[in-house]
């Protein structure tokens, strides 16, 4: 069964994020960050100066990717402040990101036309230094981390592949033929949940990359999922505009497994 958490119609909803009390998400094309209490009530919103690709928890407030910079945001204060310039290429923008157990914010960029591999994958350290991890990406999505922190899962959506990176090297974790892999979440058992753009489903992969279960959703374009709720046992799913009635809204599903708390960026 699928429920609606927020019926605000996003053009490109993304970056579901749970902080223990509220669910955050963004509308990339609508230039908005949203936060809604789990128990109900008003949805807080702050406008961003252009596209906002992702949000992650910070020691207070949020860290976010804007078009070419990293920003600190506070939805309650209504503030968004760019703090680190990352790229300036007009054909690119920053996209999805997440914080690992060491407090580092991993994020990527994408080619706006989604044709050329002009994007890169980066890591923002707590001292606000930025490291380029690798280039050659068309549309960076994810990332997510295994429960032990030893594996980083990264998506190149246009290339239709999910790659698993460890200190020993990398391997193709999963690929798609009929849709595009989008955002990721990892549960407490190490299962990797992936939203399928133009696939109308969220797929759980076992740690070896085999498909374990599938949740069908009533929209064409689910974009990212996160474990939410007091028990971290609900899957919150952001979606993009499409032809179906619930497109662009934030949906809830029962994954049958619990997730892990989101980490915070200490910078």
N, C-alpha and C positions, 0 to 999 in steps of 0.2 A: 504493500500500500504506500502511495506517495501522498504526502501532505505539503501544504504551502506554508512556508515560514514568513515570507514577505511577498506581497503582490505588487511591489514597486516594479514597473516594467523597465528593466535595464536594456540598453542597446547591446552592450557587451559586458554582462555580469561576469565577475571573476574573483579569485582570491578569497574564498571562504576561509574564515579564521576565527577560532574560539579562544576567549581569554578566561573562561571560568564563569563568566556572568553574561557576557554579550557575544553575539555573533557579528563579525565585521565582514564586509565585502566591498567590492568596488564596481563602478561602471566605467570601464576604460574609455569608451567613446563619449559618455555623458559627463566625464571629468568630475566624478563624485566618489567620496568614501562614505560608506554607511555603517552604522552600528545600532543593533537592536537588542534590548534585553531579552533573555530567554523566557522570562516570566511574563512578557508582554509590556506594553507601554509604547511611548513615542520612539520613533527611529531618529537618531541623531545623524546629521549629514554635514559634510564639509566639502566645498568646491575646491578643485585643484586647478593649477594653471596649465591646463592641457591634459593629455592622456595620463592616466595613472594605471600602471600595469599590475601592481601587487602591493599588499601590505603585510607586515609581519610585526609581532609584538616587540616592543622596546622596553627598557626598564621602566619608563613611563611613556605612555602614548604608543606611537607606531613608527616604524621605519617603512618607507615607501619608495617605489620606483616611479619617477616621472619620465618624461620623454627622453631626456639625456642626463638626468641627475638623480641622485639619492636625496630624499627629503625626510625630515622628521615631521610627523603630523599629530594633531590632537583634535579629535572630533568634538570634544566638549568645549574646548577653547576656540574652536573654529580656525585653527592655524595650520599652515603648511609652509615649511621653510626648507628650501634647498640647501644642502650642506656639502655635497661632493659632486662635482661635475665628472661624468664618466665618459660619455661620447658626445660627438657633435655632428656626426655624419647625417645629412638630411634624409638619407634613404633608410635610416634605422630609427628604432625607438627601443627603450628598455621594456621588459615584459615581466614574467613571473619570477617569484623568489620565495625563499624560506630560510629560517635560522636553524643552524645545527646545534648539537648539544654543547659545543664549545663557544656558542654565542656569536658565531660568524654568520653573516647574511650572504647567502648564495643567490645569484640572480643572473639573468641573461638578457640579451638583446635580440631583436628580430629585424629582418628585412621587411619593410612596409608592404612591398609588392609581393612578398613571399615567393620570390623567384631565385634570388642569388644568395649565396652563403656568406653574407656580409656581417652576420651576427656573431656574438661571442658569449662565453660563459665566464662570470666573474665571481669574486669573493670579496666582501667588505669586512674588514677586520674591526675589532672594537676600537682601535685607535684611528679609525676612519681612513686607513690606507686601503686602496683597491688593488687586487691582484687579478690579472687576466689568467684564467685557468686554461682555456683553449678557444680557438676561433673556428671558422668554417661552418657556422650554424645558420640555418635559414630562419627558423622560428623557434626560439628557446622557450621551453615550458617546463613544468615541474617547479623546482626540483623537490625531492623528498629523500629521507634518510632511513636506513634500517635501524631497528631498535638498539643495536649495539654500536651504532655510529660508524661502522666500518664500510658501509656501502652508500654511495650517492647515486640516486636515480635521476637521470636527466632525459628530457624529451626534446627531440627535434620534430615538431608537429608536421611540417611540410614534408620532411623526409620519411614520415610515418614510422618512426622507430623510438623505442625507449632503450637507453643504454645504462648499464650498471657499472660504476667506477669504484675500484678499490685501490689500495696501495700497490697491489700486485699487477694491476692493469685494468682493462675494460672488456666488456662483452655485450653483445646485443641481447637485451633482456626480452624484448617482445617487439613485434611488428604488426602493422595493419594493412589490409588490402582494400577494404570497403569503406573506410572512414579515416579520421585523423586523431591520433592520441593527443590529449590535452593535459590538463592539470592532474597532479598526483597527491595521494595521501598514503601513509603506511600505518597499519594497525599494530596493536600490541603483540600480535603473533608473527609479525613480519610480513604479512600479506600486503601487496601493493595494489591500491585502488586507482584506476585510471578512467577519467571521463573521456568518452568517445564523441568528438565533434563530428556532426553529420552521421552519427551512429545510434543516437537515441538510447544510450545505455552507459552504465558504469560497470567496469569489469574488475574483478579481484583476481590477481595473479598470486600464486604461491611463490615463495622465495626462489624456486627453481625456474620460474617463468611460465609454468603451465597455468592455464585458466582454471580457476577454482569455482567461481560463481559469477553470475551476471544479474544486475538489476536493470530492468527496462524502465526508462523514464518517459513521460508523456511530452517530451520536447525533442527537437532534432539535435540541439547543440548544448549538451551539458559541458561545462568548462573546467570547473575545479571542485573538489570535494574536501571536506574536513570533518573530523570527528568532533561532535559537539554535545551539549547537554551536560547536566550535573554528573552523569555516569559515563560520559564520553562514549555513549553507545548509540548515538544517532548520527547518521551521515547527512551533513548539510551540503547541498549541491547548488552551485551557481550556474546560471544558464544565459544563453545569448538570444537575441531577437530571432524569431523564425515565424513560421506559418501557423504553429499550433497555439491554442489559447493560453497556456501557461508559460510560453517562451519569454525569457528575460526575467522570470521570477526566481526566488530562492526556494528550493524544494527540500523536503526531508524524507529520508528513507531509513528502514531498519536493516542494518548491515549484518546483524547476527554475530557481531564481534565488537570488542571495545578498542578504542584508539589510545593514543598517548597525548599528554599535554604538549602544547606548542612551546617551543623554547623562546627566550627573550634575548634581543640584542642589547648588550650592556652599555654600548657607547652613547 
